[in-house]
Amino acid sequence: MSHAPGRGLLVAGTSSDAGKSLVTTGICRFLARQGLAVAPFKAQNMSNNSMVCADGAEIGRAQYLQAQAARAVPTSAMNPVLLKPGSDRRSFVVVRGKADGVLEAGEFASGRGHLAAAAFTAYRELQEQYDVIVCEGAGSPAEINLRSGDYVNMGLAREFDLPVVVVGDIDRGGVFASLYGTVELLEPADRALVKAFIINKFRGDESLLRPGLERLSELTGRPFLGVIPWMRDMWLDSEDTLEVGRWTDADGGTLRVAVVRLPRISNATDVDALAAEPGVAVAVTIDPAAIRSADLVVLPGSRATVSDLHWLQDSGIADALRQRANQELPILGICGGYQMLARTLDDSVESGAGVVEGLGLLPTAVRFEDEKTLGRPQGSWRSHVVEAYEIHHGITRTIGDGGSAIAFLDGIQLGTTWGTTWHGTLENDAFRRAWLVEVAAMAGSEWEPARDAPGFGERRERMIDALADAIEENLDTEALLDMVGVRR
């Protein structure tokens, strides 16, 4: 087998959540199986689900997972620009893994020249190190209102002469119109780079699709690489809040977990490991009644902590959480959620609100610092090793003597309320199961861990392999390899 070093491929989609991330992940593992050195790449990711690399750089969770699928070491070059929405009109900017100011809505089309330069430089670095770079687009390549400043879709493809495949989600309906419209809206030089289509999330008899596939290929001159079937239980590290709660159709759990769906929720992937645990039913909710009745409530991270804290108070959820604490029912706060449990928060960084009152469920005070804390800490709980990552501006400290609070990882526990700034702790199998046993006892649940259940990391690897299997079984892999310059 020979290959053209540094070749690339752009996986675009007709819309957000069309399946670009999953298809990119599957292609990364498929190509890695061919013995190629593969890197994922997303020039710009807009997501509040992020991860910290071993070198302390912050990148999108989806690209971190894709690096795992490619069997590559995750680096900031794989997601050089990360936008973290703090409101409908402002995003916090991360460039090459480090905080780099803010981007206002009015600057989105014209104020990103330096970000494009950073992204293209990162891509060239990957070209020097890898045989193939599998790029994921953002939203749709046919967002013609943003084309002049684009560097993540067709702007990237034009810069590096990348072949483009367009993924359409048939489960949404209107997939043929979406695929046709995407191609037709592109200017001729962009359109020339679109080489093929992929249908995603198909259920049923594929023969029923064939007339549509053939007609669209006639109209556009582009073939279909194949049709990927609907795949259940694919909850792999989404970047979109649209996908929060994608695993919540599990019924019959003996331990009921309610996750508060904050308006600016971040790192919602923290609860994936709970949802994967047999007998644990996880639901994302904004219903105070559901929060009062659950066995465990998780208050997750937030990219706008003070704003989301005010929302908790206005929605009635703050009262529901206080009621739980009074009734000695379990609550877990993670990062921003932990900060909201404090007595006071002093924030002149994210919101500029100054000192505000927290929920008062833990004897702590929070102060937001200009410099963001990024790290990969390790600790323990009840002799169980816990590996985690942290991303936060807020520094939490215990005030007074802490009363009867005790240490919990980097945070504290007071009665049935726990708080930690660490993300990813629940992915540690032994810790998660031991902690849930304690939670179940406090909640009066009969839940017990399944002794033969696979670990979370093992389940993730199985799903990556299942995605690669789907690529091999359902796509024209010879044509795919040809696109990235590989010859058998």
FIKE-403696 format. One line per field, with one value per residue (C-alpha): residue in one letter; x, z, y. Coordinates in Angstrom, 2 decimals. Each point is the difference from the previous one (the first is absolute). Layout:
N
r a  ...
xx X  ...
zz Z  ...
yy Y  ...
END
This chain:
488
r m  s  h  a  p  g  r  g  l  l  v  a  g  t  s  s  d  a  g  k  s  l  v  t  t  g  i  c  r  f  l  a  r  q  g  l  a  v  a  p  f  k  a  q  n  m  s  n  n  s  m  v  c  a  d  g  a  e  i  g  r  a  q  y  l  q  a  q  a  a  r  a  v  p  t  s  a  m  n  p  v  l  l  k  p  g  s  d  r  r  s  f  v  v  v  r  g  k  a  d  g  v  l  e  a  g  e  f  a  s  g  r  g  h  l  a  a  a  a  f  t  a  y  r  e  l  q  e  q  y  d  v  i  v  c  e  g  a  g  s  p  a  e  i  n  l  r  s  g  d  y  v  n  m  g  l  a  r  e  f  d  l  p  v  v  v  v  g  d  i  d  r  g  g  v  f  a  s  l  y  g  t  v  e  l  l  e  p  a  d  r  a  l  v  k  a  f  i  i  n  k  f  r  g  d  e  s  l  l  r  p  g  l  e  r  l  s  e  l  t  g  r  p  f  l  g  v  i  p  w  m  r  d  m  w  l  d  s  e  d  t  l  e  v  g  r  w  t  d  a  d  g  g  t  l  r  v  a  v  v  r  l  p  r  i  s  n  a  t  d  v  d  a  l  a  a  e  p  g  v  a  v  a  v  t  i  d  p  a  a  i  r  s  a  d  l  v  v  l  p  g  s  r  a  t  v  s  d  l  h  w  l  q  d  s  g  i  a  d  a  l  r  q  r  a  n  q  e  l  p  i  l  g  i  c  g  g  y  q  m  l  a  r  t  l  d  d  s  v  e  s  g  a  g  v  v  e  g  l  g  l  l  p  t  a  v  r  f  e  d  e  k  t  l  g  r  p  q  g  s  w  r  s  h  v  v  e  a  y  e  i  h  h  g  i  t  r  t  i  g  d  g  g  s  a  i  a  f  l  d  g  i  q  l  g  t  t  w  g  t  t  w  h  g  t  l  e  n  d  a  f  r  r  a  w  l  v  e  v  a  a  m  a  g  s  e  w  e  p  a  r  d  a  p  g  f  g  e  r  r  e  r  m  i  d  a  l  a  d  a  i  e  e  n  l  d  t  e  a  l  l  d  m  v  g  v  r  r
xx 0.00  1.23  -1.39  0.39  1.28  -2.04  -3.15  -3.29  -3.76  -2.80  -3.14  -2.72  -3.69  -3.30  -0.53  1.18  -0.54  -0.12  2.60  3.26  1.71  -0.94  0.88  3.35  0.67  -0.79  2.16  2.91  -0.08  -0.53  3.05  2.07  -0.84  1.65  3.30  -0.11  1.04  -3.30  -0.91  -3.44  -0.43  -2.70  1.14  -2.63  -2.29  -2.87  -0.65  -0.04  1.01  3.80  2.91  3.54  2.88  3.00  1.94  -2.69  -1.64  -3.81  -1.75  -3.48  -1.07  -0.93  3.52  1.55  -2.12  0.85  3.69  -0.65  -1.75  3.00  2.35  1.73  1.09  -2.50  1.54  -1.21  0.79  -2.97  -2.45  1.91  -3.04  -2.66  -2.91  -1.84  -3.38  -0.57  -3.20  -1.98  2.29  3.40  2.44  3.19  2.86  2.63  2.92  2.48  -1.36  0.22  -2.53  0.17  -2.69  -3.58  -1.81  -3.17  -2.83  0.65  3.60  -0.88  0.03  2.85  2.05  1.63  2.98  2.55  -1.95  0.12  3.76  0.39  -2.15  1.90  3.34  -1.19  -1.13  3.40  1.64  -2.13  0.90  3.63  -0.79  -2.81  -0.86  -3.67  -1.94  -3.75  -1.68  -3.44  -1.98  -2.35  -3.72  -0.51  2.46  -2.88  -0.26  0.47  -0.41  3.28  1.97  2.27  1.56  -0.27  3.01  -1.61  -2.10  0.60  2.54  2.15  -0.66  1.01  3.15  1.28  -1.82  -1.88  -2.52  -3.34  -2.66  -3.39  -1.95  -3.80  -2.17  -2.94  -1.68  -0.83  -1.89  0.68  3.49  0.05  -1.03  2.59  2.81  -1.02  -0.45  3.37  1.82  -2.00  0.51  3.79  1.95  1.53  3.54  -1.37  -2.44  2.85  1.51  -3.12  0.72  -2.71  -2.94  -0.69  -3.48  0.00  -2.44  -2.07  -2.60  -1.76  0.47  2.82  -1.54  -2.69  2.71  1.61  -2.14  0.71  3.72  0.20  -1.99  2.03  3.23  -1.37  -0.93  3.27  2.54  1.10  -0.15  -1.10  2.74  -2.70  -2.78  0.80  -2.79  -1.50  2.28  -1.38  1.88  2.44  0.52  3.61  1.17  -2.28  0.97  -3.58  -2.36  -2.67  1.32  -0.19  -2.11  0.36  0.17  -3.05  -2.33  1.17  -2.90  -0.28  3.03  -0.02  2.15  -1.61  2.33  -1.23  2.50  -0.91  -0.02  1.61  -0.42  3.80  0.81  3.60  1.77  -3.31  2.07  0.77  -3.23  0.47  1.66  -3.04  -2.34  2.18  -0.22  -2.55  -3.03  0.60  -2.63  1.17  -2.34  0.84  -2.63  -1.09  -2.98  0.28  -2.30  2.32  2.95  -1.73  -0.93  3.23  2.38  2.95  0.15  3.05  0.61  2.46  2.51  -0.91  1.72  -2.03  -0.09  -1.57  -2.58  -0.98  -0.13  -2.55  -1.95  -0.06  -1.49  -2.60  -1.05  -0.74  2.81  2.05  -2.84  -0.26  3.73  -0.25  -2.93  2.07  2.84  -2.41  -1.36  3.55  -0.35  3.13  1.24  3.23  1.36  2.73  2.18  -2.51  -2.64  2.30  0.58  -3.76  -0.30  2.22  -1.13  1.48  1.54  2.21  0.07  1.58  1.30  -2.81  -3.07  1.39  -2.73  2.29  -1.08  -3.24  -1.64  0.25  -2.36  1.67  0.04  3.76  2.21  2.06  0.75  1.02  2.18  0.46  3.57  1.17  2.24  -1.80  1.02  0.67  1.33  -0.12  -0.10  -0.01  -1.36  -1.80  -3.19  -0.34  3.21  -1.34  2.31  -1.75  1.41  -1.69  0.40  -0.80  -1.01  -1.11  0.49  -1.71  2.13  -2.02  1.08  -1.58  -0.98  -0.06  0.74  -2.18  -2.26  -0.32  1.18  2.58  2.36  -1.32  2.58  1.03  -3.28  -2.14  -2.97  -2.53  -2.58  -1.52  1.37  3.28  1.98  3.10  1.54  1.36  -1.56  0.14  0.06  -2.98  1.89  2.13  -1.86  0.92  -0.57  -3.29  -1.47  1.14  -1.33  -3.33  -0.38  0.24  -2.43  -2.49  0.12  -0.67  -2.90  -1.55  0.58  0.63  2.49  3.20  2.75  -0.05  3.14  0.44  -0.70  2.76  1.88  -0.74  3.26  -0.62  -3.50  1.35  2.59  -2.69  -2.08  2.95  0.61  -3.71  0.15  3.06  -1.77  -2.97  2.35  1.57  -3.30  -2.11  2.26  2.01  3.32  2.02  -1.39  0.61  3.63  0.41  -1.26  2.75  2.69  0.44  0.77  -0.23
zz 0.00  -0.84  0.87  -0.62  3.30  1.51  -2.05  1.47  -0.15  1.15  1.46  -0.38  0.87  -1.12  3.52  3.59  1.51  -3.40  1.23  -1.06  3.32  0.01  -3.65  0.51  3.05  -1.95  -2.96  2.34  1.48  -3.42  -1.44  3.10  -0.56  -3.43  1.70  -0.75  2.33  0.34  1.68  0.51  -0.59  0.58  -0.82  2.20  2.46  1.72  3.10  3.77  0.14  0.20  1.24  1.21  -1.84  1.84  -0.78  1.61  -3.24  -0.16  -3.07  -0.88  1.46  -3.47  -1.33  3.09  -0.63  -3.71  0.90  2.13  -2.99  -2.19  2.67  0.09  2.91  0.32  -0.50  -0.40  -3.74  -0.43  1.12  -0.24  0.56  2.60  0.55  3.29  -0.06  3.11  -1.29  -3.23  -1.18  1.51  -0.07  1.97  -2.35  0.51  -2.47  -0.01  3.32  1.90  0.76  -2.58  0.75  -1.26  -3.33  -0.32  -2.33  -2.32  -0.52  -1.05  -3.73  -0.21  3.21  -0.20  -2.29  2.72  0.92  -3.59  -0.04  3.22  -1.43  -3.29  1.81  2.18  -3.04  -1.63  3.18  -0.15  -3.67  1.02  2.59  -1.39  -3.15  0.00  1.70  0.37  0.37  1.43  -1.22  2.10  -0.53  -3.77  -2.76  -1.67  2.63  -2.71  2.37  1.68  -3.04  -0.26  3.38  -0.02  0.84  1.40  -2.98  -3.63  0.97  1.46  -2.97  -2.46  1.94  -0.07  -3.05  2.13  -1.39  1.77  0.91  1.14  2.66  0.13  2.89  -1.50  3.38  -0.14  -3.29  -3.19  -0.40  -3.82  -0.09  2.69  -1.91  -3.34  1.52  1.73  -3.28  -2.06  2.44  -0.25  -2.36  -2.91  1.41  3.29  -1.74  -1.98  3.22  1.03  -1.05  1.58  2.38  3.03  1.35  3.79  2.55  -2.44  1.29  -2.31  -3.42  -1.89  -3.35  0.64  -0.06  -3.24  -2.43  2.05  0.18  -3.73  -0.87  2.30  -1.48  -3.48  1.05  1.76  -1.69  3.42  1.12  3.36  2.04  1.82  2.56  3.69  2.03  3.19  2.86  3.51  3.11  -1.82  2.69  -0.88  1.35  -1.88  -0.57  -0.32  2.87  -2.39  0.93  3.78  1.27  -3.15  2.19  2.13  -1.51  2.54  2.17  3.07  1.89  3.72  0.56  -1.49  -0.86  -0.97  -1.79  0.06  -3.55  0.54  -2.79  -0.45  1.00  -0.57  0.07  0.11  -0.97  3.72  0.46  -2.93  2.30  2.30  -2.92  -1.11  3.42  0.04  2.14  0.01  -1.83  -0.87  -1.05  -0.90  1.38  0.93  2.03  3.74  0.82  -1.79  1.85  3.35  -0.67  -1.51  1.99  -1.08  -1.55  -1.97  -0.42  -2.92  -1.26  -1.52  -2.31  1.60  3.66  1.47  -2.77  0.41  3.77  -0.46  -2.33  2.70  2.42  -2.46  -1.18  3.44  -0.30  2.70  2.49  -1.11  0.64  3.45  0.79  -0.99  2.26  2.91  -0.61  -0.20  -3.59  -2.21  -2.12  -2.02  -1.34  -2.66  -0.81  -0.66  1.77  3.01  -0.09  0.07  3.25  1.76  2.37  -2.15  -3.45  -0.93  -3.78  -1.83  -2.78  -1.73  0.85  1.67  2.62  3.01  3.21  -0.18  2.34  -0.86  0.95  3.42  0.15  0.59  2.33  -2.87  -1.79  -3.65  -1.61  -3.77  -1.17  -3.34  -0.66  -0.84  1.87  -2.39  1.21  0.20  3.77  1.75  3.44  1.93  1.90  2.43  -1.46  -3.58  -2.41  -1.87  -3.19  -1.18  -1.83  1.02  -1.94  2.06  0.92  3.38  3.02  2.81  3.65  3.20  2.32  3.78  1.45  -2.60  2.66  -0.46  -3.64  -1.05  -2.97  -3.27  -2.81  -0.39  1.52  3.00  1.19  2.50  0.93  -3.27  -2.13  -1.87  -2.08  -2.19  -2.76  -1.65  -3.22  -1.15  3.49  -0.73  -2.84  2.66  0.36  3.54  1.40  -1.84  1.18  3.60  0.15  -1.52  2.62  2.66  -1.92  -0.35  3.74  0.79  -2.48  1.16  -3.41  -0.43  -2.82  -0.03  -2.60  -2.56  0.58  -3.62  -1.57  -2.30  1.12  -1.51  -1.95  -1.40  -1.10  -1.73  -1.88  -1.06  -1.39  -1.91  -1.52  -0.79  -1.90  -1.95  -0.76  -1.33  -2.28  -1.33  -0.47  -1.50  -1.88  -3.18  1.84  -3.22  -1.12  3.47  -0.03  -3.49  1.20  2.64  -2.42  1.24  -2.48  0.99
yy 0.00  3.48  3.36  3.71  1.48  2.76  -0.57  1.11  -0.51  2.32  -1.57  2.62  -0.24  1.43  1.37  -0.20  -3.44  -1.70  -2.48  1.67  -0.74  -3.69  -0.52  1.74  -2.17  -3.17  1.04  0.80  -3.51  -1.61  1.76  -0.77  -3.68  0.33  0.78  3.72  2.80  1.86  3.31  1.55  3.72  2.57  3.51  1.60  -1.70  1.82  -2.06  0.12  -3.67  0.09  -2.08  0.66  -1.65  -1.40  3.20  2.18  1.16  0.22  -1.45  -1.22  -3.35  -1.27  0.57  -1.57  -3.09  0.01  0.02  -3.08  -1.58  0.86  -1.44  3.38  2.20  2.90  3.45  3.57  -0.16  -2.37  2.70  3.29  2.26  -0.76  2.42  -0.45  1.81  2.08  1.62  0.23  2.81  -0.76  -2.88  -0.50  -0.83  -2.70  0.01  -2.88  -1.16  3.30  2.77  2.79  2.57  0.14  0.12  2.06  -1.01  2.92  -1.12  -3.53  0.63  2.51  -0.04  -3.41  0.53  -0.78  -3.14  -1.22  0.54  -2.03  -2.79  -0.23  0.00  -2.87  -1.99  0.42  -1.30  -3.13  -0.48  -0.33  -2.68  -2.15  -1.92  1.02  2.80  -0.63  3.38  0.62  2.96  2.14  0.49  0.04  0.97  1.85  2.73  2.57  2.93  -1.02  -1.20  3.05  -0.71  -3.78  -2.12  -3.15  -1.17  0.92  2.66  -2.78  -2.28  2.72  0.88  -3.60  -1.41  -2.53  -2.46  0.46  -2.56  1.31  -1.90  0.20  -1.19  -1.88  -0.36  3.73  -0.30  1.95  -1.43  0.12  3.65  0.77  -1.68  1.54  3.45  -0.18  -0.63  2.48  2.86  -0.28  2.19  -1.94  -0.24  -1.37  -2.33  -1.56  -1.34  -1.95  -3.57  -2.15  -0.33  -2.19  -0.76  -0.38  -1.50  -2.08  -2.44  -2.45  -1.59  1.68  -0.99  2.62  2.68  -1.07  2.05  3.14  -0.71  -0.58  3.11  2.26  -1.35  0.80  3.54  0.81  -2.24  -1.28  -3.63  -1.31  -1.64  -1.94  -0.08  -0.34  -1.61  1.35  -1.06  -0.13  1.10  2.28  2.63  0.74  3.38  2.36  3.62  1.25  0.77  -1.29  -3.42  0.38  -2.86  -2.11  -3.12  0.75  -2.59  -2.59  -1.17  -2.15  1.23  -0.55  3.10  3.12  2.90  3.47  2.25  3.69  1.34  3.37  2.59  0.15  -3.56  -1.06  -3.35  -1.84  -3.05  -0.32  -1.96  -2.39  -2.51  0.05  -0.66  -2.92  -1.68  -2.87  0.77  3.77  2.09  3.50  2.80  3.59  2.34  3.50  -1.26  0.84  -2.95  -2.44  1.50  -0.43  -3.64  -1.40  -2.18  2.16  3.47  1.12  3.71  0.02  2.51  3.36  2.49  2.82  -0.95  3.14  0.27  -3.65  0.46  2.79  -2.30  -2.71  2.50  1.31  -3.48  -1.41  -2.56  1.76  -0.56  -3.65  -0.47  1.59  -2.28  -3.01  1.09  0.46  -3.49  -1.41  -1.17  -0.22  2.93  0.15  3.30  -0.14  3.04  2.82  -2.05  -0.28  3.75  0.64  -1.98  2.55  2.74  2.77  0.43  2.97  0.25  2.91  -2.25  -1.92  2.08  3.11  -0.36  0.36  -1.71  -2.01  -2.49  -3.67  -2.81  -0.21  -3.80  -0.24  2.10  1.40  3.26  0.35  2.64  0.13  0.62  1.39  -2.98  -3.21  -3.14  -2.90  -3.32  -3.78  -0.64  -3.34  -0.79  -2.71  -0.70  -2.90  -1.48  0.21  1.82  2.83  1.56  3.19  3.29  3.56  3.13  2.99  3.65  -0.33  -0.88  -1.59  0.06  -1.20  2.83  0.01  -3.40  -1.71  -1.43  -3.75  0.10  -2.56  -0.16  -1.40  -0.15  3.66  1.22  -0.84  -2.03  1.27  -2.60  -1.23  2.86  -0.39  2.49  -0.22  2.11  -3.13  -1.26  -3.60  -1.53  -2.24  -1.68  -1.74  -3.30  -1.05  3.49  0.49  -3.28  0.39  3.54  -1.02  -2.73  2.72  2.22  -2.86  -0.71  3.66  0.12  -3.27  -1.61  -3.73  0.60  -2.05  -0.02  -2.81  -2.02  -1.06  3.41  1.33  3.08  3.40  0.17  -3.46  0.99  3.09  -2.06  -2.47  2.85  1.46  -3.42  -0.36  3.30  -1.17  -3.29  1.99  1.95  -3.21  -1.81  2.78  2.42  -0.36  -0.13  -0.30  3.34  1.43  -1.11  1.39  3.40  0.20  -1.17  -3.56  -2.75  -3.67
END
